[in-house]
């Protein structure tokens, strides 16, 4: 009876020891696993080299880059700057070469040897030999050709900018007619003595200029050359 109890006790002791060994092995494995997991991040952190700041070299040239092109809206038209148009000066020439024997005088009185009195003078009288060619002073259109009772054979030409030129004391035969287009320097007639109001000064051409129907000094008109 006692032997059976002793054998039973020994059997129980064996199983208890086996269980304790298994528990010890489990605890050892667990401790090993936890210790290996905690050491691994530390080792990995030590393995990673610290980030180094790149060295800036002053001897390396800076390369410029172009900015991206901006796309324009096709519906938006660029602003056009108006171009100032400079008017072309009128080309003018003297109607005849010669000495001015009577000057322009609308703001004062000048002596007329034919009428022997003092009066205004709306143009200039240019001395010329009979038959000397008289030319258009500028480009224009012949407005009228007529014979005046006091100023003789007369040609009137209209020009741009409101100018009108008058040529009097011409010969009876003129080279232009009403409506003709003429160029500066083109022959319109010849000098003569048909101006009875100015007959005392001999053969000449009376040259007058108006702008917008107001008399102006012919010298100002001719200065546009």
Steps between C-alpha positions, in 0.01 A plus 500: 500500500776735585688414182200601285481838672870553457476416130204728456680784673804454285283508186341827602836652579626406159214681323539805725868521418423463128247783519746722685764434236253594224406819683866588545569442133200718407611779729855486362370519143276790580781691668730435203236615251426825686868580551580445132211731386607783729864490393428490124369864461800624697736313272314622188516860623875465554538356150332805335757769430401855594388724213779724383436857378639542143796732480428830315782588265538864405710422191215321326330741251130560533308382197207727408177339398227650288157545658220301342323677214166643594218407272297799386129497458428520123186696577706780655647717226825691568461871546605688188686823555379759251774625273512872465472600135715798416342699216723537198602857433370652180764538231503859379698698243517867409263568206764710325859601564545873546513796737205574729404859417185521712471319832204340679321762714166417659577637847633826365475724193743506208530756223361409156682701229224427246211639707733733695348419832558281806312172527530142617668244277379138520800343329850564367601638160796318345678675213553289187564555134205463268452137398677356808345166595275510808471170691256349749633555852377158625299194403133576462196539279423799279191662649443767238664691213362845421592852393458758778426864408774634728742208552498361145519131406475294819536132597376372838619162636373313805744302717483278807455634854264773376760694300412686180755677277425776249717599200410830330639725224555198275496494123179423314612149412501279809611135515226364728121488518236465772520163680853414388729326751840668518831417664737735678716671237263428212454781249167681526571813292747785433573837658343808331362850566126425506448626860375857439490571877876440515608612151741765630744238631548332162491130411455283806298222662262573787511193732243472781424228758199436724431231757139428584414819304729715718798673330844387624850617421621300194842480666349277771349271236825476305696431822346150506756386243 
